Structure formats: C-alpha cells, structure tokens
Amino acid sequence: MSRRLPLLLIALLCAMPAHARDSLGVFGKWAAFRDPAVPRCYAIAMAEPSRLQRDFQPYAAIGTWPRRNERGQVHFRLSRNLALEVASSSPSAVSASN
C-alpha cells in the first residue's frame, strides 16, 4: 500500500483543476502541498483499501488559507452517498409533521 499511496495522491490531484502546486513531500500515508497562486497549503491522506463497495475514493484533507485567516479547515470525502431517508426519519421531522 505504501508504494501505491503516492500514485493515488497524484491521480487525485490530476483529477482536480490544473493549478500551480508545489509538492512539499510525502510523509508516510499523507502528502503536503502548497499552492502559491491562492495562497494555500494543504495535506491530504487517502483511505485504506477496502473490499466494501465505494461510490467515491475517500480521503481526508486539512487546509490553510493565510490571506483569508482560515486555518485548520478539515474536509472528509466519504466513500458512500448519504441516505436521504435519514433526514425524513429524524425526531425534528417527525414532530414538525404532527
């Protein structure tokens, strides 16, 4: 897996719009990047392989935008779509319909 991780990260970044990015390095199971055009810095880690069905390739990312004074923004890409039935069966939805 550790040999495939950089390839997965590269594939993920290639799927994103082309921007000037500087790779700061691959550290274990995650990688760090800098985008001086925005400017922003972020780290990304791919999920471990799974035999379960996935709708998307899951990952976790942490980003910083210094000019916006936004730091430590966390983003998780889940492997599956969320079910719509969850919202309609919540207690607040039930009490609102009564």
C-alpha positions as CSV (number, residue, x, y, z in Angstrom):
1,M,0.0,0.0,0.0
2,S,2.7,2.5,0.9
3,R,4.1,2.3,-2.7
4,R,0.7,2.9,-4.2
5,L,-0.2,5.8,-2.0
6,P,1.9,8.4,-3.9
7,L,0.3,7.2,-7.2
8,L,-3.2,7.6,-5.7
9,L,-2.4,11.1,-4.5
10,I,-1.1,12.0,-7.9
11,A,-4.2,10.6,-9.5
12,L,-6.4,12.6,-7.2
13,L,-4.6,15.8,-7.8
14,C,-4.7,15.2,-11.6
15,A,-8.5,15.0,-11.3
16,M,-8.6,18.4,-9.8
17,P,-8.4,21.6,-11.9
18,A,-4.8,22.4,-13.0
19,H,-3.2,24.9,-10.7
20,A,0.4,25.7,-9.8
21,R,1.1,23.4,-6.9
22,D,4.3,22.7,-5.1
23,S,4.7,19.3,-3.5
24,L,6.1,19.7,0.0
25,G,6.6,16.0,0.3
26,V,5.0,12.6,1.0
27,F,5.2,11.6,4.7
28,G,4.1,8.1,5.5
29,K,0.5,7.8,4.3
30,W,-0.2,11.5,3.6
31,A,1.2,14.3,1.4
32,A,1.5,18.0,1.8
33,F,1.2,20.7,-1.0
34,R,1.4,24.4,-1.4
35,D,-0.5,26.5,-3.9
36,P,1.2,29.9,-4.1
37,A,-1.4,31.3,-6.5
38,V,-4.2,31.3,-3.9
39,P,-2.1,31.1,-1.5
40,R,-3.0,28.0,0.4
41,C,-1.3,24.9,2.0
42,Y,-3.0,21.6,2.5
43,A,-2.3,18.0,3.4
44,I,-4.2,15.0,2.1
45,A,-4.4,11.3,3.0
46,M,-6.2,8.6,1.1
47,A,-8.3,6.0,2.9
48,E,-7.0,2.4,3.4
49,P,-8.1,-0.1,0.8
50,S,-11.4,-1.8,1.4
51,R,-13.3,-4.7,0.0
52,L,-16.6,-2.9,0.6
53,Q,-18.4,-1.0,-2.1
54,R,-17.4,2.6,-2.5
55,D,-19.2,5.3,-4.5
56,F,-16.2,7.6,-4.2
57,Q,-12.5,7.4,-3.3
58,P,-12.5,8.6,0.3
59,Y,-9.8,11.0,1.7
60,A,-9.2,13.5,4.4
61,A,-7.6,16.9,3.9
62,I,-6.6,19.8,6.1
63,G,-6.1,23.2,4.5
64,T,-4.9,26.7,5.4
65,W,-5.6,29.9,3.6
66,P,-3.4,32.6,5.2
67,R,-4.9,35.6,3.4
68,R,-8.4,34.6,4.5
69,N,-7.1,34.0,8.0
70,E,-8.6,30.5,7.7
71,R,-6.5,27.8,9.3
72,G,-7.0,24.1,10.1
73,Q,-10.0,23.6,7.8
74,V,-10.9,19.9,7.7
75,H,-12.6,18.1,4.8
76,F,-13.6,14.5,4.7
77,R,-14.7,12.8,1.4
78,L,-16.9,9.9,2.4
79,S,-16.9,6.7,0.4
80,R,-20.6,6.5,0.0
81,N,-23.6,8.8,-0.6
82,L,-25.6,9.7,2.4
83,A,-29.1,8.2,2.6
84,L,-31.9,10.7,2.1
85,E,-34.2,8.7,4.4
86,V,-32.1,9.7,7.4
87,A,-33.3,13.3,7.3
88,S,-37.0,12.4,7.0
89,S,-36.9,10.0,10.0
90,S,-35.2,12.4,12.4
91,P,-37.2,13.4,15.6
92,S,-37.5,17.0,14.5
93,A,-39.0,16.0,11.1
94,V,-41.5,13.7,12.9
95,S,-42.5,16.4,15.4
96,A,-42.9,19.0,12.7
97,S,-45.4,16.8,10.8
98,N,-47.6,16.2,13.9
